[in-house]
Amino acid sequence: MSENVVHLHKPTDPPTEDTAPTVLTVVPDAPPARSVPLWVRSGRAIKTGVTHERTKTVVRATARHSLYTLNGGRIVARRAWDGRTGSRYERMIRAAEAAGNLEAAEEWEERLQRFRAARHHRRMDLLHSPVEAAKGVAVGAGMSIGVLVALGVVMAISTGHVGDVITPLSATIDFINLLIRIVQVVWGPALTIGPFLALLALWSVGRKQQAAPAWALPANVRSSEGEPITPSIVVKALRDLGISPLKTAIKEMGDAGASMLGPIRIAGCGVEVDVTLPSGVATDEVQKRRRKLAENLSRHEHEVFITIPEAARTVRLWIADSGALDEPIGPSPLVTDETMTANYKTGKAPWGQDLRGDAAELSVYQRHLLVTGLSNQGKTAALRSLALWLALDRTVQFWIADLKGIGDWAMFDGIAQILIEGPSDDHVIQATEMVEDAVEEMNRRIEERRNDPTVVFEPLIVVVDEAQLAFMCPVVGEDKRPYGGAKATSRYFMAVRKLHNQGRAVDVLMWQGTQDPTDQNLPKLVREGAHTRASLVVGTESQSRMALGDKAVNGGAAPHLLRQGLDKGTLVVASDGITIPAGQASITVRTHFIDDEPAAEIAERAKMLRDGATTLRVVDQSEERDALADVAAVIGDTARLRTNEVLKRLHSLAPKVYGDQWTNDRLKSLLEEHGEEPKKSHGVMVVHRDHVLRALANRGETGSASAAE
């Protein structure tokens, strides 16, 4: 029998693989989880229930509507107290004194005295009113009974029954008895429902005034963005601007600054309010703190506009609804209304909308135009939309130089008589010569007007887009005169100045679009010669002054505060050709954007209104010209054209070739040489297209050619 030996000491040598004992590890069961006490679970449940969003919503709604009723009663009581006493007048007197407006204080004091006198008169009348009322009741009752009895007598005579004498009186008594019974029936429910109706009326007043704490208001009202503009919010925003005299004056006013504010009016996608500042506070101090004021009103800086109206010590605040200025304004009427036409003299171009949401329409009649701003902000689109509208007036002529040259004005091929497209120095030279030709046309019209004051000219619009390239052009001509620059020797500068000086008198107008204005690329004399000045976003306040002038910027115009890239197409306009609120020097316009495809469609409508206008491209003027072919080219598809118009177009085509030496006689000789001649139509000498084509055909048969010398 074998025995097992159990060793009671721990072996020092590690066991070998054969002798290693089998080790059984016993893992005890995990201890049971401790149960959460009932009070902890109850607390957690209560916390979850209390902090749940639905609970918060219910609590807010309950508190809000309860406070609407409570504060509505307070508002009604305040109104009743103001109506029965002179407290309203006393508040206004204290506010006027705090603002330093002694005239207003005296006026309110006079009103208070009149109110007290009228109240005393009413109270004295109450001493005599009971006796007068009793007499009135007695007389009224007697007359009523007499009338009823008389009516009864008439009825008795008519029917022959004596008893009918009291019939009207009896019927009246029965009617009064019926009214008493109705009152007895209704009185009980009325006493029950009346208090609830009164509470409902108080709740309605409180709800209309949002008379509840901010935390209890609905989420859309409670939100930091889109907070409704109320008098208290405006006053608080002004108080916290950091202007010590303003803050002190508001604290001293008995009405906490409410008397500073005019009525808050809905104005488009925002509200507008006039603020009369207290004595010692300048309007420009508020203007300089536009960003802080906007943030105090829970708005972004671009959503608050500050202008200076005519009233002294007054600023006009326009406060946009949150995010409203980022919404598009819709398509142009030029795109949606295919029947629209234009009138240069009496019409206005549908340019866009102002901040109030009203249509912003611009008159271009005898007004030079300047549109400027940073690159890629909508300058060309704003300028082109005006030209597209004006093109719908068939009497208007266009000479256009697009110094960007990427096709922005390509749709005017067939509308414009001259179209230059390209950014090179050669294109700038052509644009300069085009403007100089416009000066010659202006001088010709002035001379003609001198001989015949009744003559009426067709409007000529000279458009130069990207005009900064013309001012910065370094090329010097053969006469040693530079094309660019801002000196008296500069050809482009002097031509524009001449048009600005006299062009509007004979309807030769200069429209320019330029970017990033400086004294070098937009000289002072040129920018101040424009009647309508509009600016998109620019980089600095000094550029705003260059674009719009000191008066507009001092009055609140701030294109430098627009957002680059986000406020594309938003212009600040200074012009008497657009409706500007009284007292303001400028207006902000969100222009309609017309893309290339709809712009081409509008241009096609304009071409249909015109009888075959031919666009002339400027070419090398040193080459020899085929005069007869050029006459055919300038006539285009027009059946007949006045001789002076033919000469003008020839001059535009090649000024150096068809200069002053080309007259009606020269043109007549050219046609007679090929068996044709100009003829009169309605007393005006004209050139017929068929005659010119026939002359070309005759020349082709004989092999002869006539070239301009």
LINVENBEL-V910641 format. One record per residue. N is the residue number from 1. RES is the residue in three letters. PHI is phi in whole degrees, -180 to 180 (* if undefined). D_CENTER is the distance of its C-alpha to the mean C-alpha in Angstrom with 1 decimal. Layout:
((N & RES & PHI & D_CENTER) (N & RES & PHI & D_CENTER))
//
This chain:
((1 & MET & * & 115.4) (2 & SER & -90 & 112.5) (3 & GLU & -121 & 110.7) (4 & ASN & -93 & 107.1) (5 & VAL & -102 & 106.7) (6 & VAL & -107 & 103.8) (7 & HIS & -85 & 102.9) (8 & LEU & -95 & 101.8) (9 & HIS & -116 & 100.4) (10 & LYS & -81 & 97.4) (11 & PRO & -67 & 98.5) (12 & THR & -84 & 97.7) (13 & ASP & -87 & 97.5) (14 & PRO & -66 & 94.7) (15 & PRO & -67 & 95.9) (16 & THR & -80 & 96.5) (17 & GLU & -66 & 95.0) (18 & ASP & -82 & 98.2) (19 & THR & -99 & 98.8) (20 & ALA & -67 & 95.2) (21 & PRO & -75 & 95.1) (22 & THR & -81 & 92.7) (23 & VAL & -106 & 90.0) (24 & LEU & -107 & 88.5) (25 & THR & -98 & 85.3) (26 & VAL & -104 & 84.5) (27 & VAL & -96 & 80.8) (28 & PRO & -71 & 80.6) (29 & ASP & -65 & 78.1) (30 & ALA & -62 & 74.8) (31 & PRO & -67 & 74.9) (32 & PRO & -62 & 73.2) (33 & ALA & -61 & 69.6) (34 & ARG & -74 & 69.4) (35 & SER & -72 & 68.0) (36 & VAL & -74 & 64.8) (37 & PRO & -60 & 65.6) (38 & LEU & -61 & 64.3) (39 & TRP & -70 & 62.5) (40 & VAL & -71 & 60.5) (41 & ARG & -62 & 59.6) (42 & SER & -65 & 58.7) (43 & GLY & -63 & 56.5) (44 & ARG & -64 & 54.7) (45 & ALA & -64 & 54.1) (46 & ILE & -65 & 52.9) (47 & LYS & -63 & 50.5) (48 & THR & -61 & 49.1) (49 & GLY & -66 & 48.7) (50 & VAL & -70 & 47.1) (51 & THR & -88 & 44.6) (52 & HIS & -65 & 43.8) (53 & GLU & -63 & 40.1) (54 & ARG & -65 & 41.2) (55 & THR & -63 & 43.1) (56 & LYS & -61 & 40.1) (57 & THR & -63 & 38.0) (58 & VAL & -65 & 40.7) (59 & VAL & -63 & 41.2) (60 & ARG & -60 & 37.5) (61 & ALA & -63 & 37.4) (62 & THR & -63 & 40.6) (63 & ALA & -64 & 39.6) (64 & ARG & -63 & 36.1) (65 & HIS & -71 & 37.4) (66 & SER & -66 & 40.4) (67 & LEU & -72 & 38.3) (68 & TYR & -57 & 35.9) (69 & THR & -67 & 39.1) (70 & LEU & -63 & 40.5) (71 & ASN & -72 & 37.4) (72 & GLY & -63 & 36.6) (73 & GLY & -63 & 40.0) (74 & ARG & -65 & 39.4) (75 & ILE & -66 & 36.1) (76 & VAL & -64 & 38.0) (77 & ALA & -64 & 40.9) (78 & ARG & -64 & 38.7) (79 & ARG & -65 & 37.2) (80 & ALA & -63 & 40.7) (81 & TRP & -64 & 42.0) (82 & ASP & -64 & 39.3) (83 & GLY & -71 & 40.0) (84 & ARG & -93 & 43.8) (85 & THR & -125 & 43.8) (86 & GLY & -96 & 42.3) (87 & SER & -64 & 40.8) (88 & ARG & -62 & 37.2) (89 & TYR & -65 & 38.0) (90 & GLU & -66 & 39.9) (91 & ARG & -63 & 36.9) (92 & MET & -64 & 34.7) (93 & ILE & -64 & 37.4) (94 & ARG & -63 & 37.8) (95 & ALA & -65 & 34.0) (96 & ALA & -65 & 33.9) (97 & GLU & -67 & 37.0) (98 & ALA & -66 & 35.6) (99 & ALA & -81 & 32.5) (100 & GLY & 79 & 34.8) (101 & ASN & -98 & 33.6) (102 & LEU & -69 & 37.1) (103 & GLU & -64 & 35.9) (104 & ALA & -65 & 33.9) (105 & ALA & -63 & 37.0) (106 & GLU & -64 & 39.3) (107 & GLU & -64 & 37.2) (108 & TRP & -67 & 37.2) (109 & GLU & -67 & 40.9) (110 & GLU & -63 & 41.6) (111 & ARG & -63 & 39.7) (112 & LEU & -63 & 41.9) (113 & GLN & -64 & 45.0) (114 & ARG & -65 & 44.2) (115 & PHE & -63 & 43.5) (116 & ARG & -65 & 46.9) (117 & ALA & -65 & 48.7) (118 & ALA & -66 & 47.4) (119 & ARG & -66 & 48.3) (120 & HIS & -63 & 51.8) (121 & HIS & -63 & 52.2) (122 & ARG & -65 & 51.4) (123 & ARG & -66 & 53.9) (124 & MET & -66 & 56.6) (125 & ASP & -65 & 56.1) (126 & LEU & -65 & 56.8) (127 & LEU & -66 & 60.4) (128 & HIS & -99 & 61.2) (129 & SER & -65 & 59.1) (130 & PRO & -60 & 61.7) (131 & VAL & -62 & 64.4) (132 & GLU & -64 & 62.0) (133 & ALA & -65 & 60.7) (134 & ALA & -62 & 64.4) (135 & LYS & -60 & 65.3) (136 & GLY & -65 & 62.3) (137 & VAL & -66 & 63.2) (138 & ALA & -62 & 66.9) (139 & VAL & -62 & 66.1) (140 & GLY & -64 & 63.6) (141 & ALA & -65 & 66.0) (142 & GLY & -60 & 68.9) (143 & MET & -65 & 66.9) (144 & SER & -64 & 65.7) (145 & ILE & -63 & 69.3) (146 & GLY & -59 & 70.6) (147 & VAL & -64 & 68.1) (148 & LEU & -64 & 69.0) (149 & VAL & -64 & 72.7) (150 & ALA & -60 & 72.4) (151 & LEU & -63 & 70.5) (152 & GLY & -65 & 73.4) (153 & VAL & -60 & 76.0) (154 & VAL & -61 & 74.3) (155 & MET & -66 & 74.4) (156 & ALA & -64 & 78.0) (157 & ILE & -63 & 79.1) (158 & SER & -71 & 77.3) (159 & THR & -94 & 78.8) (160 & GLY & 83 & 82.1) (161 & HIS & -107 & 81.8) (162 & VAL & -67 & 82.0) (163 & GLY & -64 & 80.3) (164 & ASP & -71 & 76.9) (165 & VAL & -62 & 76.7) (166 & ILE & -98 & 75.3) (167 & THR & -60 & 73.3) (168 & PRO & -60 & 69.8) (169 & LEU & -67 & 70.5) (170 & SER & -65 & 71.6) (171 & ALA & -64 & 68.5) (172 & THR & -65 & 66.2) (173 & ILE & -64 & 68.1) (174 & ASP & -63 & 67.7) (175 & PHE & -64 & 64.0) (176 & ILE & -64 & 63.7) (177 & ASN & -63 & 65.8) (178 & LEU & -63 & 63.5) (179 & LEU & -61 & 60.4) (180 & ILE & -64 & 62.3) (181 & ARG & -65 & 63.1) (182 & ILE & -62 & 59.5) (183 & VAL & -62 & 58.5) (184 & GLN & -63 & 61.3) (185 & VAL & -72 & 60.1) (186 & VAL & -81 & 56.4) (187 & TRP & -60 & 56.9) (188 & GLY & -61 & 57.9) (189 & PRO & -59 & 54.9) (190 & ALA & -64 & 52.6) (191 & LEU & -65 & 53.9) (192 & THR & -77 & 53.3) (193 & ILE & -82 & 49.8) (194 & GLY & -52 & 48.6) (195 & PRO & -59 & 48.1) (196 & PHE & -67 & 46.1) (197 & LEU & -65 & 43.8) (198 & ALA & -64 & 43.5) (199 & LEU & -64 & 42.6) (200 & LEU & -64 & 40.0) (201 & ALA & -65 & 38.4) (202 & LEU & -65 & 38.3) (203 & TRP & -62 & 36.9) (204 & SER & -63 & 34.1) (205 & VAL & -63 & 33.2) (206 & GLY & -64 & 33.3) (207 & ARG & -66 & 31.2) (208 & LYS & -63 & 28.5) (209 & GLN & -91 & 28.5) (210 & GLN & 52 & 28.9) (211 & ALA & -84 & 32.1) (212 & ALA & -154 & 33.4) (213 & PRO & -61 & 33.6) (214 & ALA & -61 & 31.0) (215 & TRP & -68 & 33.6) (216 & ALA & -93 & 34.3) (217 & LEU & -76 & 30.8) (218 & PRO & -60 & 29.8) (219 & ALA & -61 & 28.8) (220 & ASN & -68 & 25.1) (221 & VAL & -90 & 24.9) (222 & ARG & -74 & 27.3) (223 & SER & -58 & 25.5) (224 & SER & -66 & 24.4) (225 & GLU & -101 & 21.0) (226 & GLY & 91 & 19.0) (227 & GLU & -63 & 21.2) (228 & PRO & -64 & 20.1) (229 & ILE & -86 & 19.1) (230 & THR & -121 & 22.0) (231 & PRO & -56 & 23.4) (232 & SER & -66 & 26.1) (233 & ILE & -67 & 23.8) (234 & VAL & -65 & 21.7) (235 & VAL & -64 & 25.0) (236 & LYS & -64 & 26.6) (237 & ALA & -63 & 23.8) (238 & LEU & -70 & 24.3) (239 & ARG & -63 & 28.0) (240 & ASP & -94 & 28.1) (241 & LEU & -75 & 26.2) (242 & GLY & 91 & 29.7) (243 & ILE & -101 & 29.7) (244 & SER & -59 & 33.2) (245 & PRO & -59 & 33.0) (246 & LEU & -69 & 29.9) (247 & LYS & -64 & 31.7) (248 & THR & -65 & 34.9) (249 & ALA & -64 & 33.3) (250 & ILE & -65 & 31.7) (251 & LYS & -66 & 35.0) (252 & GLU & -81 & 36.9) (253 & MET & -72 & 34.7) (254 & GLY & -65 & 36.5) (255 & ASP & -101 & 33.3) (256 & ALA & 61 & 32.2) (257 & GLY & 96 & 29.3) (258 & ALA & -64 & 27.7) (259 & SER & -70 & 28.2) (260 & MET & -71 & 25.7) (261 & LEU & -95 & 22.8) (262 & GLY & -84 & 21.3) (263 & PRO & -66 & 20.3) (264 & ILE & -85 & 17.8) (265 & ARG & -108 & 15.4) (266 & ILE & -70 & 13.3) (267 & ALA & -136 & 9.7) (268 & GLY & 66 & 8.0) (269 & CYS & -91 & 8.9) (270 & GLY & -170 & 10.4) (271 & VAL & -130 & 12.3) (272 & GLU & -133 & 12.6) (273 & VAL & -149 & 16.0) (274 & ASP & -95 & 17.8) (275 & VAL & -119 & 20.7) (276 & THR & -90 & 23.7) (277 & LEU & -78 & 25.6) (278 & PRO & -71 & 29.4) (279 & SER & -60 & 31.7) (280 & GLY & 96 & 32.1) (281 & VAL & -118 & 28.6) (282 & ALA & -90 & 26.5) (283 & THR & -65 & 22.7) (284 & ASP & -69 & 22.7) (285 & GLU & -65 & 24.7) (286 & VAL & -75 & 21.9) (287 & GLN & -59 & 19.4) (288 & LYS & -69 & 22.0) (289 & ARG & -110 & 22.0) (290 & ARG & -62 & 18.4) (291 & ARG & -64 & 19.7) (292 & LYS & -66 & 22.5) (293 & LEU & -63 & 20.4) (294 & ALA & -62 & 18.1) (295 & GLU & -67 & 21.3) (296 & ASN & -65 & 22.8) (297 & LEU & -92 & 20.1) (298 & SER & 61 & 20.7) (299 & ARG & -131 & 17.4) (300 & HIS & -81 & 16.8) (301 & GLU & -60 & 16.0) (302 & HIS & -73 & 12.7) (303 & GLU & -98 & 11.6) (304 & VAL & -128 & 12.4) (305 & PHE & -121 & 11.0) (306 & ILE & -119 & 13.7) (307 & THR & -124 & 13.7) (308 & ILE & -113 & 16.8) (309 & PRO & -76 & 17.0) (310 & GLU & -71 & 20.2) (311 & ALA & -62 & 22.3) (312 & ALA & -69 & 24.7) (313 & ARG & 53 & 24.6) (314 & THR & -129 & 21.3) (315 & VAL & -118 & 18.3) (316 & ARG & -108 & 15.0) (317 & LEU & -102 & 13.9) (318 & TRP & -114 & 10.6) (319 & ILE & -119 & 12.0) (320 & ALA & -78 & 10.5) (321 & ASP & -64 & 13.0) (322 & SER & -59 & 15.1) (323 & GLY & 81 & 14.3) (324 & ALA & -67 & 11.3) (325 & LEU & -75 & 9.2) (326 & ASP & -91 & 12.3) (327 & GLU & -88 & 12.2) (328 & PRO & -68 & 11.7) (329 & ILE & -99 & 9.5) (330 & GLY & 99 & 12.8) (331 & PRO & -74 & 14.7) (332 & SER & -73 & 14.3) (333 & PRO & -58 & 16.1) (334 & LEU & -62 & 18.4) (335 & VAL & -84 & 19.7) (336 & THR & -85 & 20.0) (337 & ASP & -112 & 21.3) (338 & GLU & -77 & 24.5) (339 & THR & -95 & 25.4) (340 & MET & -67 & 22.5) (341 & THR & -125 & 23.7) (342 & ALA & -127 & 22.5) (343 & ASN & -140 & 23.7) (344 & TYR & -58 & 23.6) (345 & LYS & -84 & 24.4) (346 & THR & -109 & 22.7) (347 & GLY & -88 & 20.0) (348 & LYS & -133 & 16.3) (349 & ALA & -77 & 15.1) (350 & PRO & -76 & 12.6) (351 & TRP & -87 & 10.6) (352 & GLY & 170 & 7.7) (353 & GLN & -133 & 4.6) (354 & ASP & -85 & 1.8) (355 & LEU & -67 & 2.6) (356 & ARG & -83 & 5.3) (357 & GLY & 89 & 5.7) (358 & ASP & -82 & 6.9) (359 & ALA & -64 & 8.0) (360 & ALA & -102 & 7.3) (361 & GLU & -118 & 11.0) (362 & LEU & -116 & 13.0) (363 & SER & -89 & 16.7) (364 & VAL & -107 & 19.0) (365 & TYR & -64 & 22.1) (366 & GLN & 52 & 24.3) (367 & ARG & -131 & 21.7) (368 & HIS & -71 & 22.4) (369 & LEU & -128 & 19.6) (370 & LEU & -136 & 19.3) (371 & VAL & -121 & 17.1) (372 & THR & -138 & 18.1) (373 & GLY & 157 & 17.8) (374 & LEU & -72 & 20.0) (375 & SER & -68 & 21.8) (376 & ASN & 62 & 20.5) (377 & GLN & -117 & 16.8) (378 & GLY & 106 & 15.9) (379 & LYS & -65 & 16.9) (380 & THR & -63 & 19.3) (381 & ALA & -63 & 17.2) (382 & ALA & -67 & 14.4) (383 & LEU & -71 & 17.4) (384 & ARG & -69 & 19.3) (385 & SER & -63 & 16.9) (386 & LEU & -65 & 17.0) (387 & ALA & -67 & 20.8) (388 & LEU & -64 & 21.2) (389 & TRP & -65 & 19.7) (390 & LEU & -68 & 21.9) (391 & ALA & -66 & 24.8) (392 & LEU & -76 & 25.0) (393 & ASP & -97 & 26.4) (394 & ARG & -65 & 30.0) (395 & THR & -83 & 30.8) (396 & VAL & -87 & 28.5) (397 & GLN & -104 & 30.3) (398 & PHE & -126 & 29.0) (399 & TRP & -119 & 30.6) (400 & ILE & -125 & 29.0) (401 & ALA & -124 & 29.9) (402 & ASP & -100 & 28.4) (403 & LEU & -85 & 29.9) (404 & LYS & -88 & 28.8) (405 & GLY & 73 & 31.0) (406 & ILE & -116 & 30.0) (407 & GLY & 93 & 29.2) (408 & ASP & -63 & 25.5) (409 & TRP & -113 & 26.4) (410 & ALA & -64 & 29.5) (411 & MET & -67 & 28.3) (412 & PHE & -86 & 28.7) (413 & ASP & -68 & 32.4) (414 & GLY & 105 & 33.7) (415 & ILE & -112 & 30.9) (416 & ALA & -75 & 31.0) (417 & GLN & -77 & 34.3) (418 & ILE & -132 & 34.2) (419 & LEU & -139 & 32.7) (420 & ILE & -110 & 33.5) (421 & GLU & -134 & 32.7) (422 & GLY & 154 & 33.9) (423 & PRO & -100 & 33.5) (424 & SER & -77 & 37.1) (425 & ASP & -62 & 38.5) (426 & ASP & -63 & 39.9) (427 & HIS & -67 & 36.5) (428 & VAL & -64 & 35.3) (429 & ILE & -62 & 38.4) (430 & GLN & -63 & 37.7) (431 & ALA & -64 & 34.1) (432 & THR & -63 & 35.5) (433 & GLU & -65 & 38.1) (434 & MET & -63 & 35.5) (435 & VAL & -67 & 33.6) (436 & GLU & -65 & 37.1) (437 & ASP & -64 & 37.9) (438 & ALA & -64 & 34.7) (439 & VAL & -64 & 36.1) (440 & GLU & -64 & 39.4) (441 & GLU & -63 & 37.7) (442 & MET & -62 & 35.9) (443 & ASN & -63 & 39.3) (444 & ARG & -63 & 41.0) (445 & ARG & -67 & 38.5) (446 & ILE & -62 & 38.9) (447 & GLU & -65 & 42.7) (448 & GLU & -67 & 42.5) (449 & ARG & -66 & 40.3) (450 & ARG & -65 & 43.0) (451 & ASN & -79 & 45.7) (452 & ASP & -139 & 43.8) (453 & PRO & -63 & 41.0) (454 & THR & -90 & 40.1) (455 & VAL & -67 & 39.3) (456 & VAL & -117 & 35.9) (457 & PHE & -106 & 34.6) (458 & GLU & -74 & 32.5) (459 & PRO & -62 & 29.3) (460 & LEU & -121 & 29.7) (461 & ILE & -104 & 26.7) (462 & VAL & -102 & 27.9) (463 & VAL & -109 & 25.7) (464 & VAL & -126 & 26.6) (465 & ASP & -93 & 24.7) (466 & GLU & 63 & 25.7) (467 & ALA & -66 & 27.0) (468 & GLN & -62 & 28.0) (469 & LEU & -67 & 31.0) (470 & ALA & -70 & 32.2) (471 & PHE & -69 & 32.0) (472 & MET & -97 & 33.8) (473 & CYS & -66 & 36.4) (474 & PRO & -90 & 39.9) (475 & VAL & -71 & 41.9) (476 & VAL & -114 & 44.2) (477 & GLY & -77 & 45.4) (478 & GLU & -64 & 49.0) (479 & ASP & -86 & 48.6) (480 & LYS & 69 & 47.8) (481 & ARG & -99 & 44.3) (482 & PRO & -74 & 41.6) (483 & TYR & -75 & 38.7) (484 & GLY & -97 & 36.2) (485 & GLY & 97 & 35.9) (486 & ALA & -130 & 34.7) (487 & LYS & -103 & 38.0) (488 & ALA & -66 & 39.5) (489 & THR & -89 & 41.4) (490 & SER & -70 & 38.5) (491 & ARG & -71 & 38.3) (492 & TYR & -66 & 34.6) (493 & PHE & -58 & 33.4) (494 & MET & -70 & 35.6) (495 & ALA & -66 & 34.6) (496 & VAL & -64 & 30.9) (497 & ARG & -61 & 31.8) (498 & LYS & -65 & 33.9) (499 & LEU & -64 & 31.2) (500 & HIS & -63 & 28.8) (501 & ASN & -73 & 31.5) (502 & GLN & -131 & 32.6) (503 & GLY & -64 & 30.8) (504 & ARG & -64 & 28.4) (505 & ALA & -65 & 31.4) (506 & VAL & -120 & 32.7) (507 & ASP & 61 & 29.4) (508 & VAL & -110 & 29.9) (509 & LEU & -116 & 26.5) (510 & MET & -110 & 25.8) (511 & TRP & -113 & 22.8) (512 & GLN & -129 & 22.9) (513 & GLY & -121 & 21.3) (514 & THR & -144 & 22.6) (515 & GLN & -120 & 22.3) (516 & ASP & 48 & 23.0) (517 & PRO & -65 & 23.6) (518 & THR & -139 & 26.8) (519 & ASP & -67 & 29.2) (520 & GLN & -84 & 31.3) (521 & ASN & -96 & 29.0) (522 & LEU & -151 & 26.8) (523 & PRO & -58 & 29.0) (524 & LYS & -59 & 27.9) (525 & LEU & -64 & 29.2) (526 & VAL & -76 & 27.3) (527 & ARG & -68 & 23.8) (528 & GLU & -81 & 24.3) (529 & GLY & -84 & 25.4) (530 & ALA & -84 & 22.1) (531 & HIS & -78 & 20.4) (532 & THR & -113 & 16.9) (533 & ARG & -120 & 16.3) (534 & ALA & -132 & 13.5) (535 & SER & -134 & 13.9) (536 & LEU & -82 & 13.3) (537 & VAL & -62 & 14.9) (538 & VAL & -126 & 18.2) (539 & GLY & -81 & 21.2) (540 & THR & -136 & 21.9) (541 & GLU & -65 & 20.9) (542 & SER & -64 & 23.4) (543 & GLN & -70 & 21.6) (544 & SER & -61 & 18.4) (545 & ARG & -67 & 20.6) (546 & MET & -63 & 22.1) (547 & ALA & -74 & 18.9) (548 & LEU & -115 & 17.2) (549 & GLY & 100 & 20.2) (550 & ASP & -65 & 21.5) (551 & LYS & -61 & 20.0) (552 & ALA & -65 & 16.3) (553 & VAL & -68 & 17.2) (554 & ASN & -64 & 19.4) (555 & GLY & -86 & 16.7) (556 & GLY & 118 & 14.6) (557 & ALA & -64 & 13.0) (558 & ALA & -146 & 13.9) (559 & PRO & -64 & 13.4) (560 & HIS & -72 & 16.7) (561 & LEU & -97 & 15.4) (562 & LEU & -70 & 13.2) (563 & ARG & -97 & 15.4) (564 & GLN & -66 & 17.5) (565 & GLY & 89 & 17.9) (566 & LEU & -101 & 15.3) (567 & ASP & -107 & 12.0) (568 & LYS & -61 & 13.3) (569 & GLY & 81 & 11.2) (570 & THR & -91 & 8.5) (571 & LEU & -116 & 9.0) (572 & VAL & -104 & 9.4) (573 & VAL & -115 & 10.6) (574 & ALA & -121 & 13.4) (575 & SER & -167 & 14.8) (576 & ASP & -88 & 16.3) (577 & GLY & -90 & 15.5) (578 & ILE & -129 & 11.9) (579 & THR & -73 & 11.3) (580 & ILE & -116 & 10.6) (581 & PRO & -52 & 11.5) (582 & ALA & -55 & 15.2) (583 & GLY & 91 & 16.6) (584 & GLN & -97 & 13.8) (585 & ALA & -102 & 14.5) (586 & SER & -156 & 11.2) (587 & ILE & -145 & 7.4) (588 & THR & -96 & 5.3) (589 & VAL & -123 & 4.4) (590 & ARG & -97 & 5.5) (591 & THR & -79 & 8.6) (592 & HIS & -71 & 11.1) (593 & PHE & -97 & 14.3) (594 & ILE & -112 & 17.5) (595 & ASP & -72 & 20.5) (596 & ASP & -62 & 23.9) (597 & GLU & -66 & 25.6) (598 & PRO & -65 & 23.2) (599 & ALA & -64 & 22.7) (600 & ALA & -66 & 26.5) (601 & GLU & -67 & 26.6) (602 & ILE & -63 & 24.3) (603 & ALA & -63 & 26.6) (604 & GLU & -65 & 29.6) (605 & ARG & -63 & 28.3) (606 & ALA & -65 & 27.9) (607 & LYS & -66 & 31.5) (608 & MET & -66 & 32.9) (609 & LEU & -81 & 31.8) (610 & ARG & -105 & 33.6) (611 & ASP & -96 & 37.3) (612 & GLY & 69 & 38.2) (613 & ALA & -66 & 36.3) (614 & THR & -111 & 37.9) (615 & THR & -85 & 36.1) (616 & LEU & -101 & 38.3) (617 & ARG & -97 & 38.6) (618 & VAL & -74 & 39.8) (619 & VAL & -125 & 43.3) (620 & ASP & -65 & 46.1) (621 & GLN & -90 & 47.0) (622 & SER & -88 & 50.5) (623 & GLU & -78 & 51.9) (624 & GLU & -73 & 53.8) (625 & ARG & -115 & 52.0) (626 & ASP & -94 & 53.3) (627 & ALA & -61 & 52.2) (628 & LEU & -65 & 53.0) (629 & ALA & -65 & 51.1) (630 & ASP & -67 & 48.1) (631 & VAL & -63 & 48.2) (632 & ALA & -63 & 48.2) (633 & ALA & -68 & 45.3) (634 & VAL & -73 & 43.0) (635 & ILE & -73 & 43.8) (636 & GLY & 64 & 42.9) (637 & ASP & -94 & 42.9) (638 & THR & -71 & 42.5) (639 & ALA & -64 & 45.6) (640 & ARG & -152 & 45.9) (641 & LEU & -143 & 44.1) (642 & ARG & -62 & 44.7) (643 & THR & -63 & 46.9) (644 & ASN & -67 & 44.6) (645 & GLU & -71 & 41.7) (646 & VAL & -62 & 44.3) (647 & LEU & -64 & 45.2) (648 & LYS & -65 & 41.6) (649 & ARG & -69 & 41.0) (650 & LEU & -62 & 44.3) (651 & HIS & -65 & 43.3) (652 & SER & -67 & 40.0) (653 & LEU & -68 & 42.0) (654 & ALA & -151 & 44.6) (655 & PRO & -59 & 44.3) (656 & LYS & -72 & 47.4) (657 & VAL & -87 & 49.5) (658 & TYR & -101 & 48.1) (659 & GLY & -90 & 47.8) (660 & ASP & -65 & 48.9) (661 & GLN & -72 & 52.3) (662 & TRP & -88 & 50.9) (663 & THR & -127 & 51.1) (664 & ASN & -60 & 51.6) (665 & ASP & -66 & 55.3) (666 & ARG & -64 & 55.0) (667 & LEU & -67 & 53.0) (668 & LYS & -63 & 55.5) (669 & SER & -64 & 58.4) (670 & LEU & -61 & 56.8) (671 & LEU & -73 & 56.6) (672 & GLU & -64 & 60.0) (673 & GLU & -62 & 61.6) (674 & HIS & -113 & 60.9) (675 & GLY & 83 & 61.9) (676 & GLU & -128 & 58.5) (677 & GLU & -157 & 56.8) (678 & PRO & -64 & 53.6) (679 & LYS & -129 & 53.8) (680 & LYS & -89 & 52.1) (681 & SER & -136 & 49.7) (682 & HIS & 57 & 48.9) (683 & GLY & 81 & 50.2) (684 & VAL & -119 & 48.1) (685 & MET & -72 & 49.8) (686 & VAL & -132 & 48.4) (687 & VAL & -113 & 49.4) (688 & HIS & -88 & 49.9) (689 & ARG & -62 & 49.0) (690 & ASP & -62 & 52.2) (691 & HIS & -65 & 54.3) (692 & VAL & -67 & 52.9) (693 & LEU & -65 & 53.5) (694 & ARG & -67 & 56.9) (695 & ALA & -65 & 57.6) (696 & LEU & -62 & 56.6) (697 & ALA & -65 & 58.9) (698 & ASN & -63 & 61.7) (699 & ARG & -66 & 61.3) (700 & GLY & -65 & 61.5) (701 & GLU & -70 & 64.7) (702 & THR & -88 & 66.3) (703 & GLY & 75 & 65.0) (704 & SER & -94 & 63.7) (705 & ALA & -142 & 60.5) (706 & SER & -118 & 58.8) (707 & ALA & -113 & 56.8) (708 & ALA & -72 & 54.9) (709 & GLU & -89 & 56.6))
//
